[in-house]
């Protein structure tokens, strides 16, 4: 179970990194303000999800 969560976390972090790089290159001319807000919200939620995955992994390790 831990390996599965670690894999999920790794994949999520790769996606977050790609989204961060994408957002760094964008401006109001390339994307609408609404799309920028939604992508930033998505990045924030992905960060929260990553924190939850880390906590779950930690809990599983401590339970051993």
C-alpha positions in Angstrom: 0.0 0.0 0.0 2.8 2.4 0.8 4.5 1.8 -2.5 1.2 2.5 -4.3 0.8 5.8 -2.4 4.4 6.8 -3.0 4.0 6.2 -6.8 0.8 8.3 -6.7 2.6 11.1 -4.9 5.5 11.0 -7.3 3.2 11.2 -10.3 1.2 14.0 -8.7 4.4 16.0 -8.0 5.5 15.6 -11.6 2.1 17.0 -12.8 2.3 19.8 -10.2 5.8 20.7 -11.4 4.7 20.8 -15.1 1.7 22.9 -14.2 3.9 25.3 -12.2 6.3 25.7 -15.2 3.3 26.2 -17.5 1.8 28.9 -15.3 5.1 30.7 -15.0 5.1 31.1 -18.8 1.5 32.3 -19.1 0.1 35.8 -18.9 -3.2 37.5 -19.5 -2.5 37.5 -23.3 -2.1 33.7 -23.6 -4.9 32.7 -21.2 -8.0 34.3 -20.0 -8.1 35.6 -16.4 -10.7 32.9 -15.6 -8.5 30.1 -17.0 -5.5 31.4 -15.0 -7.5 31.4 -11.8 -8.8 27.9 -12.4 -5.3 26.6 -13.1 -3.9 28.3 -10.0 -6.8 26.8 -8.0 -6.0 23.4 -9.4 -2.3 23.7 -8.5 -3.3 24.7 -4.9 -5.6 21.7 -4.6 -2.9 19.4 -6.0 -0.6 20.7 -3.2 -3.2 19.9 -0.5 -3.7 16.4 -2.0 0.1 15.9 -1.9 0.1 16.8 1.8 -2.6 14.3 2.5 -0.8 11.5 0.6 2.4 12.3 2.6 0.4 12.1 5.9 -1.1 8.8 4.8 2.3 7.4 3.9 3.7 8.6 7.3 0.8 7.0 9.2 1.2 3.7 7.4 5.0 3.6 8.1 4.4 4.4 11.8 1.8 1.7 12.1 4.4 -1.0 11.1 
